[in-house]
Amino acid sequence: METTNDFKDYELIDASNGEKLERWNDIYLLRPDPQIIWNHGNLEEKYKNRIHAIYHRSNKGGGYWETLKNTPSSWLIRYKGLSFNIKQMGFKHTGLFPEQAYNWNFIMKKIKDSNRKIKVLNLFAYTGGATVAALKAGASVVHVDSSRGMVEWCKENVKSTGLQDRDIRYIVDDVVKFVKREIRRKNQYDAIIMDPPSYGRGSNKEVWNLEKDLAYLVQLCCEILTDHPLFFLINSYTTGISSTTLYNLLTITIEKKYHGKIKHGEIGLPITNGRLILPCGIYGRWESE
């Protein structure tokens, strides 16, 4: 299990009975998480004087935020010179997955240590955590997501980090269609990052199914890598998919063509009260040696 322990503006304070109490800078949120099957007390009662807002699931699907203390519509948290705008979204999200700091660290170090200009493609790029990390390290980035709202949010994060003048293109499009166009255009990239959802729809209602479509997308991506690529990173939150599955996929595609090395595993968040670790997702990455 890979964790990050130096995220000062974020802290997973406690977790119990399907809920987690988090500190986002100085805002405390109580949110549901299905991985938390253990009992460590009633968090709402234990921390009632701290909590700013609670997300309640609905029996009919979705849910709603209950505000206990005044919270801003958006606020900043920072990590190693990166800045992110946090918001209380529908379906419990805040626009950032802090466990991804493990991957941001890898991205920044790999790009800086390369001592060459790196062109990065970030697919299913969401609000741009990895995009901001790559830009900060000196890479040029093409940021692709089918949601215009998420792309606009990424622009906010880039601006808040002071990187708006860096070399970045924002693309609202279906990922598979975009990669096919890049093949035809003969555009190439030194590094590819992707965080594919389990299911999704493209900008023109294209249907995405990770179990059916991921292998095909990775194979397409092999055609837009440069002759000497730096890394290929896949992150996933799809339940039922093992990190070994990502290892196998990268082995028969990227490693077969470029050699190098592969690392895979789980990423998680350390829980302050209880010395436990909350598993949050999996990753698989290929990198040049």
C-alpha positions as a Markdown table, in Angstrom:
| # | Residue | x | y | z |
|---|---|---|---|---|
| 1 | Met | 0.0 | 0.0 | 0.0 |
| 2 | Glu | 1.4 | 3.4 | -1.1 |
| 3 | Thr | 0.6 | 6.4 | 1.0 |
| 4 | Thr | 1.6 | 10.1 | 1.3 |
| 5 | Asn | 2.3 | 11.5 | 4.7 |
| 6 | Asp | 3.3 | 15.1 | 4.0 |
| 7 | Phe | 0.0 | 16.6 | 2.8 |
| 8 | Lys | -0.3 | 19.4 | 5.4 |
| 9 | Asp | -3.5 | 20.9 | 4.0 |
| 10 | Tyr | -5.4 | 17.6 | 4.0 |
| 11 | Glu | -5.9 | 15.1 | 6.8 |
| 12 | Leu | -8.0 | 12.0 | 7.2 |
| 13 | Ile | -8.8 | 12.3 | 10.9 |
| 14 | Asp | -11.0 | 9.3 | 11.6 |
| 15 | Ala | -13.1 | 6.6 | 9.9 |
| 16 | Ser | -15.9 | 4.4 | 11.2 |
| 17 | Asn | -19.1 | 2.7 | 10.1 |
| 18 | Gly | -19.0 | 3.8 | 6.4 |
| 19 | Glu | -17.9 | 7.4 | 7.1 |
| 20 | Lys | -14.7 | 9.4 | 7.1 |
| 21 | Leu | -13.9 | 12.7 | 8.8 |
| 22 | Glu | -11.5 | 14.8 | 6.8 |
| 23 | Arg | -9.8 | 18.2 | 7.2 |
| 24 | Trp | -9.5 | 20.2 | 4.0 |
| 25 | Asn | -7.3 | 23.1 | 5.1 |
| 26 | Asp | -9.5 | 24.4 | 8.0 |
| 27 | Ile | -12.8 | 22.9 | 6.7 |
| 28 | Tyr | -14.0 | 19.6 | 8.2 |
| 29 | Leu | -16.2 | 17.3 | 6.1 |
| 30 | Leu | -17.9 | 14.1 | 7.0 |
| 31 | Arg | -18.4 | 11.9 | 3.9 |
| 32 | Pro | -19.4 | 8.3 | 3.2 |
| 33 | Asp | -16.9 | 5.6 | 2.1 |
| 34 | Pro | -17.9 | 2.0 | 1.4 |
| 35 | Gln | -14.4 | 0.6 | 2.3 |
| 36 | Ile | -14.9 | 1.6 | 6.0 |
| 37 | Ile | -16.6 | -1.5 | 7.4 |
| 38 | Trp | -15.2 | -1.2 | 10.9 |
| 39 | Asn | -16.6 | 0.4 | 14.0 |
| 40 | His | -14.6 | 3.2 | 15.6 |
| 41 | Gly | -17.4 | 5.1 | 17.2 |
| 42 | Asn | -20.0 | 7.5 | 16.0 |
| 43 | Leu | -18.0 | 10.2 | 14.2 |
| 44 | Glu | -20.9 | 12.7 | 14.1 |
| 45 | Glu | -21.1 | 12.5 | 17.9 |
| 46 | Lys | -17.3 | 12.4 | 18.5 |
| 47 | Tyr | -16.6 | 15.4 | 16.3 |
| 48 | Lys | -19.8 | 17.4 | 16.4 |
| 49 | Asn | -18.1 | 20.6 | 17.3 |
| 50 | Arg | -15.6 | 20.4 | 14.4 |
| 51 | Ile | -17.8 | 19.4 | 11.5 |
| 52 | His | -18.7 | 22.0 | 8.9 |
| 53 | Ala | -20.8 | 19.8 | 6.6 |
| 54 | Ile | -22.0 | 16.2 | 6.3 |
| 55 | Tyr | -22.9 | 14.3 | 3.1 |
| 56 | His | -26.0 | 12.1 | 3.5 |
| 57 | Arg | -26.7 | 9.4 | 1.1 |
| 58 | Ser | -30.3 | 9.0 | -0.2 |
| 59 | Asn | -32.1 | 5.7 | -0.3 |
| 60 | Lys | -33.2 | 6.7 | -3.8 |
| 61 | Gly | -29.7 | 7.3 | -5.1 |
| 62 | Gly | -27.4 | 10.3 | -4.8 |
| 63 | Gly | -27.6 | 12.4 | -1.6 |
| 64 | Tyr | -27.2 | 15.9 | -0.2 |
| 65 | Trp | -24.9 | 18.1 | 1.9 |
| 66 | Glu | -26.1 | 19.1 | 5.4 |
| 67 | Thr | -24.3 | 22.4 | 6.4 |
| 68 | Leu | -23.6 | 22.7 | 10.1 |
| 69 | Lys | -21.2 | 25.7 | 9.9 |
| 70 | Asn | -20.7 | 28.4 | 7.3 |
| 71 | Thr | -18.4 | 27.1 | 4.5 |
| 72 | Pro | -17.2 | 29.0 | 1.4 |
| 73 | Ser | -18.4 | 28.0 | -2.0 |
| 74 | Ser | -14.8 | 27.3 | -2.9 |
| 75 | Trp | -11.5 | 27.2 | -1.0 |
| 76 | Leu | -7.9 | 26.4 | -1.7 |
| 77 | Ile | -5.6 | 23.6 | -0.4 |
| 78 | Arg | -2.0 | 23.4 | -1.4 |
| 79 | Tyr | 0.6 | 20.6 | -1.8 |
| 80 | Lys | 4.2 | 21.2 | -2.7 |
| 81 | Gly | 3.6 | 24.3 | -4.6 |
| 82 | Leu | 0.4 | 23.0 | -6.3 |
| 83 | Ser | -3.0 | 24.7 | -5.5 |
| 84 | Phe | -6.4 | 23.2 | -5.8 |
| 85 | Asn | -9.9 | 24.7 | -5.6 |
| 86 | Ile | -12.1 | 22.6 | -3.3 |
| 87 | Lys | -15.9 | 22.6 | -3.7 |
| 88 | Gln | -18.8 | 20.5 | -2.2 |
| 89 | Met | -20.0 | 18.7 | -5.2 |
| 90 | Gly | -23.0 | 16.4 | -5.8 |
| 91 | Phe | -22.5 | 12.7 | -5.0 |
| 92 | Lys | -20.1 | 13.6 | -2.0 |
| 93 | His | -17.1 | 14.7 | -4.1 |
| 94 | Thr | -14.8 | 17.7 | -3.5 |
| 95 | Gly | -13.0 | 17.9 | -6.9 |
| 96 | Leu | -9.8 | 16.3 | -5.6 |
| 97 | Phe | -8.5 | 12.9 | -4.6 |
| 98 | Pro | -5.7 | 13.6 | -2.1 |
| 99 | Glu | -4.4 | 10.0 | -2.2 |
| 100 | Gln | -3.2 | 10.9 | -5.7 |
| 101 | Ala | -0.4 | 12.9 | -4.1 |
| 102 | Tyr | 1.6 | 9.6 | -4.4 |
| 103 | Asn | 1.2 | 9.8 | -8.2 |
| 104 | Trp | 1.8 | 13.5 | -8.3 |
| 105 | Asn | 5.2 | 13.0 | -6.6 |
| 106 | Phe | 6.2 | 10.3 | -9.1 |
| 107 | Ile | 5.1 | 12.5 | -12.0 |
| 108 | Met | 7.0 | 15.6 | -10.8 |
| 109 | Lys | 10.2 | 13.7 | -10.0 |
| 110 | Lys | 10.2 | 11.7 | -13.2 |
| 111 | Ile | 9.8 | 14.8 | -15.4 |
| 112 | Lys | 12.3 | 16.9 | -13.5 |
| 113 | Asp | 14.9 | 14.1 | -13.5 |
| 114 | Ser | 14.5 | 13.5 | -17.3 |
| 115 | Asn | 16.5 | 16.7 | -18.1 |
| 116 | Arg | 14.6 | 17.1 | -21.3 |
| 117 | Lys | 11.4 | 18.7 | -22.6 |
| 118 | Ile | 8.5 | 16.3 | -21.9 |
| 119 | Lys | 5.1 | 16.4 | -23.6 |
| 120 | Val | 2.3 | 14.8 | -21.4 |
| 121 | Leu | -1.1 | 13.6 | -22.4 |
| 122 | Asn | -3.6 | 13.4 | -19.5 |
| 123 | Leu | -6.8 | 11.4 | -20.4 |
| 124 | Phe | -10.0 | 11.3 | -18.3 |
| 125 | Ala | -8.1 | 14.2 | -16.7 |
| 126 | Tyr | -11.0 | 15.5 | -14.3 |
| 127 | Thr | -10.0 | 18.7 | -12.4 |
| 128 | Gly | -6.4 | 18.3 | -13.3 |
| 129 | Gly | -4.4 | 17.2 | -10.3 |
| 130 | Ala | -1.9 | 15.3 | -12.4 |
| 131 | Thr | -2.0 | 18.1 | -15.0 |
| 132 | Val | -1.0 | 20.7 | -12.5 |
| 133 | Ala | 1.8 | 18.4 | -11.2 |
| 134 | Ala | 3.2 | 17.9 | -14.7 |
| 135 | Leu | 3.0 | 21.6 | -15.6 |
| 136 | Lys | 4.7 | 22.5 | -12.3 |
| 137 | Ala | 7.6 | 20.1 | -13.2 |
| 138 | Gly | 8.1 | 21.8 | -16.5 |
| 139 | Ala | 6.2 | 19.6 | -19.0 |
| 140 | Ser | 3.8 | 20.7 | -21.7 |
| 141 | Val | 0.4 | 19.1 | -21.2 |
| 142 | Val | -2.7 | 18.2 | -23.2 |
| 143 | His | -5.6 | 17.9 | -20.8 |
| 144 | Val | -8.6 | 15.8 | -22.1 |
| 145 | Asp | -11.9 | 15.3 | -20.4 |
| 146 | Ser | -15.5 | 14.9 | -21.8 |
| 147 | Ser | -16.9 | 17.2 | -19.2 |
| 148 | Arg | -16.6 | 20.9 | -19.9 |
| 149 | Gly | -17.2 | 21.7 | -16.3 |
| 150 | Met | -14.2 | 19.6 | -15.2 |
| 151 | Val | -12.0 | 21.2 | -17.8 |
| 152 | Glu | -13.0 | 24.7 | -16.5 |
| 153 | Trp | -12.2 | 23.6 | -13.0 |
| 154 | Cys | -8.8 | 22.5 | -14.1 |
| 155 | Lys | -8.2 | 25.9 | -15.6 |
| 156 | Glu | -9.0 | 27.4 | -12.1 |
| 157 | Asn | -6.4 | 25.0 | -10.5 |
| 158 | Val | -3.8 | 25.9 | -13.1 |
| 159 | Lys | -4.4 | 29.6 | -12.5 |
| 160 | Ser | -4.4 | 29.3 | -8.7 |
| 161 | Thr | -1.0 | 27.6 | -9.0 |
| 162 | Gly | 0.3 | 30.4 | -11.2 |
| 163 | Leu | 0.9 | 28.2 | -14.2 |
| 164 | Gln | -1.6 | 29.8 | -16.6 |
| 165 | Asp | 1.2 | 30.9 | -18.9 |
| 166 | Arg | 2.7 | 27.4 | -19.3 |
| 167 | Asp | 2.3 | 25.2 | -22.4 |
| 168 | Ile | -1.1 | 23.6 | -21.9 |
| 169 | Arg | -4.1 | 22.7 | -24.2 |
| 170 | Tyr | -7.5 | 22.0 | -22.8 |
| 171 | Ile | -9.7 | 19.5 | -24.8 |
| 172 | Val | -13.3 | 18.7 | -24.2 |
| 173 | Asp | -13.8 | 15.4 | -26.1 |
| 174 | Asp | -14.3 | 11.7 | -25.9 |
| 175 | Val | -10.9 | 10.2 | -25.0 |
| 176 | Val | -10.9 | 7.3 | -27.6 |
| 177 | Lys | -11.9 | 9.6 | -30.4 |
| 178 | Phe | -9.3 | 12.1 | -29.4 |
| 179 | Val | -6.5 | 9.5 | -29.4 |
| 180 | Lys | -7.6 | 8.2 | -32.8 |
| 181 | Arg | -7.3 | 11.7 | -34.2 |
| 182 | Glu | -3.8 | 12.1 | -32.7 |
| 183 | Ile | -2.8 | 8.9 | -34.4 |
| 184 | Arg | -4.0 | 10.3 | -37.8 |
| 185 | Arg | -2.3 | 13.6 | -37.1 |
| 186 | Lys | 0.9 | 11.8 | -36.1 |
| 187 | Asn | 1.1 | 13.7 | -32.8 |
| 188 | Gln | 3.2 | 12.0 | -30.2 |
| 189 | Tyr | 3.7 | 12.2 | -26.4 |
| 190 | Asp | 6.6 | 11.3 | -24.0 |
| 191 | Ala | 4.2 | 10.4 | -21.2 |
| 192 | Ile | 0.6 | 9.4 | -20.9 |
| 193 | Ile | -1.6 | 9.5 | -17.7 |
| 194 | Met | -5.1 | 8.2 | -17.5 |
| 195 | Asp | -7.7 | 7.8 | -14.7 |
| 196 | Pro | -10.5 | 6.0 | -16.5 |
| 197 | Pro | -13.9 | 5.6 | -14.9 |
| 198 | Ser | -15.8 | 2.3 | -14.6 |
| 199 | Tyr | -18.5 | 3.7 | -16.8 |
| 200 | Gly | -19.0 | 7.0 | -18.6 |
| 201 | Arg | -20.2 | 9.0 | -21.6 |
| 202 | Gly | -18.2 | 11.1 | -24.0 |
| 203 | Ser | -19.0 | 14.6 | -25.0 |
| 204 | Asn | -21.3 | 13.2 | -27.7 |
| 205 | Lys | -22.8 | 10.5 | -25.6 |
| 206 | Glu | -20.2 | 7.9 | -26.5 |
| 207 | Val | -20.3 | 5.0 | -24.0 |
| 208 | Trp | -17.2 | 4.0 | -22.0 |
| 209 | Asn | -16.9 | 0.6 | -20.2 |
| 210 | Leu | -13.6 | 0.1 | -18.5 |
| 211 | Glu | -13.6 | -3.7 | -18.6 |
| 212 | Lys | -14.4 | -3.7 | -22.3 |
| 213 | Asp | -12.6 | -0.6 | -23.5 |
| 214 | Leu | -9.4 | -0.1 | -21.5 |
| 215 | Ala | -7.2 | -2.6 | -23.2 |
| 216 | Tyr | -8.2 | -1.1 | -26.6 |
| 217 | Leu | -7.4 | 2.4 | -25.5 |
| 218 | Val | -4.0 | 1.4 | -24.1 |
| 219 | Gln | -3.2 | -0.3 | -27.4 |
| 220 | Leu | -4.2 | 2.9 | -29.3 |
| 221 | Cys | -2.0 | 4.9 | -27.0 |
| 222 | Cys | 1.0 | 2.8 | -27.9 |
| 223 | Glu | 0.8 | 4.4 | -31.4 |
| 224 | Ile | 1.2 | 8.0 | -30.0 |
| 225 | Leu | 4.1 | 7.4 | -27.7 |
| 226 | Thr | 7.5 | 8.8 | -28.8 |
| 227 | Asp | 10.4 | 6.4 | -29.6 |
| 228 | His | 11.8 | 7.1 | -26.1 |
| 229 | Pro | 8.8 | 7.6 | -23.8 |
| 230 | Leu | 9.2 | 8.5 | -20.1 |
| 231 | Phe | 6.3 | 6.9 | -18.4 |
| 232 | Phe | 2.7 | 5.5 | -18.8 |
| 233 | Leu | 0.5 | 5.7 | -15.7 |
| 234 | Ile | -3.0 | 4.2 | -15.2 |
| 235 | Asn | -5.0 | 4.9 | -12.0 |
| 236 | Ser | -8.3 | 3.2 | -11.3 |
| 237 | Tyr | -11.1 | 3.3 | -8.7 |
| 238 | Thr | -13.1 | 0.5 | -10.3 |
| 239 | Thr | -14.0 | -2.1 | -7.8 |
| 240 | Gly | -13.2 | -5.7 | -8.7 |
| 241 | Ile | -10.2 | -4.8 | -10.8 |
| 242 | Ser | -6.8 | -5.8 | -9.3 |
| 243 | Ser | -3.6 | -3.8 | -9.8 |
| 244 | Thr | -2.2 | -7.0 | -11.2 |
| 245 | Thr | -4.7 | -6.6 | -14.0 |
| 246 | Leu | -3.1 | -3.3 | -14.8 |
| 247 | Tyr | 0.3 | -4.9 | -14.6 |
| 248 | Asn | -0.7 | -7.6 | -17.0 |
| 249 | Leu | -2.1 | -5.0 | -19.5 |
| 250 | Leu | 1.0 | -2.9 | -19.4 |
| 251 | Thr | 3.3 | -5.9 | -19.7 |
| 252 | Ile | 1.7 | -7.1 | -23.0 |
| 253 | Thr | 1.5 | -3.6 | -24.5 |
| 254 | Ile | 3.9 | -0.9 | -23.3 |
| 255 | Glu | 6.7 | -3.1 | -21.8 |
| 256 | Lys | 6.6 | -5.4 | -24.8 |
| 257 | Lys | 7.3 | -2.5 | -27.1 |
| 258 | Tyr | 9.6 | -0.3 | -25.0 |
| 259 | His | 11.0 | -2.7 | -22.2 |
| 260 | Gly | 11.6 | -0.6 | -19.1 |
| 261 | Lys | 9.9 | -1.5 | -15.8 |
| 262 | Ile | 6.5 | -1.8 | -14.3 |
| 263 | Lys | 5.2 | -1.1 | -10.8 |
| 264 | His | 1.7 | -1.6 | -9.5 |
| 265 | Gly | -0.3 | -1.7 | -6.3 |
| 266 | Glu | -2.8 | 0.1 | -4.0 |
| 267 | Ile | -2.8 | 3.7 | -2.9 |
| 268 | Gly | -4.4 | 4.8 | 0.3 |
| 269 | Leu | -4.7 | 7.4 | 3.0 |
| 270 | Pro | -3.3 | 7.1 | 6.5 |
| 271 | Ile | -5.9 | 7.7 | 9.2 |
| 272 | Thr | -4.7 | 9.9 | 12.1 |
| 273 | Asn | -6.8 | 8.5 | 14.8 |
| 274 | Gly | -6.4 | 4.7 | 14.8 |
| 275 | Arg | -3.1 | 4.1 | 12.8 |
| 276 | Leu | -5.1 | 2.5 | 10.0 |
| 277 | Ile | -4.9 | 3.0 | 6.3 |
| 278 | Leu | -7.9 | 3.6 | 4.1 |
| 279 | Pro | -7.5 | 1.9 | 0.7 |
| 280 | Cys | -8.6 | 4.3 | -2.1 |
| 281 | Gly | -7.7 | 2.8 | -5.4 |
| 282 | Ile | -5.1 | 1.0 | -7.5 |
| 283 | Tyr | -2.4 | 2.1 | -10.0 |
| 284 | Gly | -0.1 | 0.5 | -12.6 |
| 285 | Arg | 2.7 | 2.4 | -14.2 |
| 286 | Trp | 5.4 | 1.7 | -16.8 |
| 287 | Glu | 8.6 | 3.8 | -16.7 |
| 288 | Ser | 11.8 | 3.9 | -18.7 |
| 289 | Glu | 14.9 | 2.7 | -16.9 |
